Amino acid sequence: MTSTASTESPIALAWSRIIVHGSDSESFLQGQLTQDLSLIDETGGWSLLLRPDSAVLTTCLVQRDEEGFVLSVPREVAEVALSRLRRFHLRVKCTLELDEATSGPIATQDELVSSRWPGVNEFAAELTPQSYGGRVVRETVSFTKGCYTGQELVARLDARGSSVPWRFVRAVGPSVARIDEVLKSKGPTGPKGVTTAVEVDGRIETLGFAHRTLLDNAYLATIDDVDVEAIG
């Protein structure tokens, strides 16, 4: 994986809104998002928008309004997310509109890292929800609401308790390069390494991915300059 990390701080995050209005807005989104829309009110809740192959395209904060729903998505993936929704927008009574937002649920890259929540750099890995950890799955995925696009592999992994090979991690160390070296030090070639980095009190805090074999406690005990923890 090629890191797109930066240690400049703070970096503001840009957000867009996908506005879904009309009488079929809930039934349409129930078939497209991982969250149970019947539980969503104006305060909102997190969901995932998946690709048809079950890889995460983006997270989104979903809020209900008087005419339907508003999805807050990172601006960098907003057009792709809208195109993905339009792909299945057939014979339904609702409209899809894209609009820039003045703010979003997470304000800066520092806040993203401190909250241990995946962002645009992490979505680029195109991994299944379980790779992002149990917390993301618990807060975004319903296993009882019925079918949605991309559900098959997500449900199968949950039912079988399968262990995914790539894990979303937080790591702290002396430099991006050193942390990246550690995250890539175990496992086969794949989406591993630093994805997002910020500097906090002279240390580098990062999000990224590692192969599950890296998370062996005995192996991590041999690394004294980088702390790695699986998220969720």
Protein Blocks (a to p, Z undefined) as FASTA:
>chain_A
ZZfbdfbdcddddddddddedjklmmmmmmmmmbdfklpcfkopadddddfkopafbdcd
ddddfklcaddddfklmmmmmmmmmmmmghiacdddddddfbdfbfbfklmmmnopacfk
lmmnopafklnojklmmmmpccklopcehklmmmmmmmnopacfbdcdddddfbfklmmm
mmmmgccdddedjfbdcdeehiacddddddfklmpmklmmmpmkbccddeZZ
